[in-house]
Amino acid sequence: MAFSLDLEKNREKIEEYQEFLNTQKGKPGNLMIALHKAQQKFGCVPSEIQQIISDTLRVPLSEIYGVITFYSQFTLVPKGKCHVGVCMGTACYVKGSKQILEQYEEMLGVKAGETSADGQYSIEATRCIGACGLAPVSSVNEDIYGHLTKDAVTASMKKYEEVSE
């Protein structure tokens, strides 16, 4: 899903962000600080904001994109109100997390790495979350679900149906 920030709708936020960036010029570590602030303010770091960062801090777009895609806390598209993460670490993968991920994708109509057009759901294939004894594991928002089966995936999403409404 390609995401484009509505510049008109977000004009005030962008102006506030630009003021913040102006205070960061020439400071060490300013790119990471700028990216964290953008992620917090916009829910992601879209290309329009990357361009503003590049112009203001004089950092090449390629460097900005490289940092965003290297660190998992940054995202190029906003996460849904209901965000699903499926662990693809070794223990989970061996115990069927690929099939669990496919079940979530089919059930929610969203592919891993995407957010639904209505902004309700997003899915992410994640790195190990440190719950290997519960493999395969997923997270839905702040909740962790272990020993997942296809039936358990459906049951785990019942709690979040009201989140999406």
Secondary structure as the mmCIF struct_conf table of DSSP 4:
data_model
#
loop_
_struct_conf.conf_type_id
_struct_conf.id
_struct_conf.beg_label_comp_id
_struct_conf.beg_label_asym_id
_struct_conf.beg_label_seq_id
_struct_conf.end_label_comp_id
_struct_conf.end_label_asym_id
_struct_conf.end_label_seq_id
TURN_TY1_P TURN_TY1_P1 LEU A 7 ASN A 10
HELX_RH_AL_P HELX_RH_AL_P1 ARG A 11 GLN A 24
TURN_TY1_P TURN_TY1_P2 LYS A 25 GLY A 26
TURN_TY1_P TURN_TY1_P3 PRO A 28 GLY A 29
HELX_RH_AL_P HELX_RH_AL_P2 ASN A 30 PHE A 42
BEND BEND1 GLY A 43 CYS A 44
HELX_RH_AL_P HELX_RH_AL_P3 SER A 47 LEU A 57
TURN_TY1_P TURN_TY1_P4 ARG A 58 ARG A 58
HELX_RH_AL_P HELX_RH_AL_P4 LEU A 61 PHE A 70
BEND BEND2 TYR A 71 TYR A 71
TURN_TY1_P TURN_TY1_P5 SER A 72 GLN A 73
BEND BEND3 LEU A 76 VAL A 77
HELX_LH_PP_P HELX_LH_PP_P1 PRO A 78 GLY A 80
BEND BEND4 LYS A 81 LYS A 81
STRN STRN1 CYS A 82 CYS A 87
BEND BEND5 GLY A 89 GLY A 89
HELX_RH_AL_P HELX_RH_AL_P5 THR A 90 VAL A 94
TURN_TY1_P TURN_TY1_P6 LYS A 95 GLY A 96
HELX_RH_AL_P HELX_RH_AL_P6 SER A 97 LEU A 108
TURN_TY1_P TURN_TY1_P7 GLY A 109 GLY A 109
TURN_TY1_P TURN_TY1_P8 ALA A 112 GLY A 113
STRN STRN2 THR A 115 THR A 115
TURN_TY1_P TURN_TY1_P9 ALA A 117 ASP A 118
BEND BEND6 GLY A 119 GLN A 120
STRN STRN3 TYR A 121 THR A 126
BEND BEND7 GLY A 130 GLY A 130
HELX_RH_3T_P HELX_RH_3T_P1 CYS A 132 LEU A 134
BEND BEND8 PRO A 136 PRO A 136
STRN STRN4 SER A 138 VAL A 140
TURN_TY1_P TURN_TY1_P10 ASN A 141 GLU A 142
STRN STRN5 ASP A 143 TYR A 145
BEND BEND9 HIS A 147 HIS A 147
HELX_RH_AL_P HELX_RH_AL_P7 LYS A 150 LYS A 158
TURN_TY1_P TURN_TY1_P11 LYS A 159 SER A 164
#
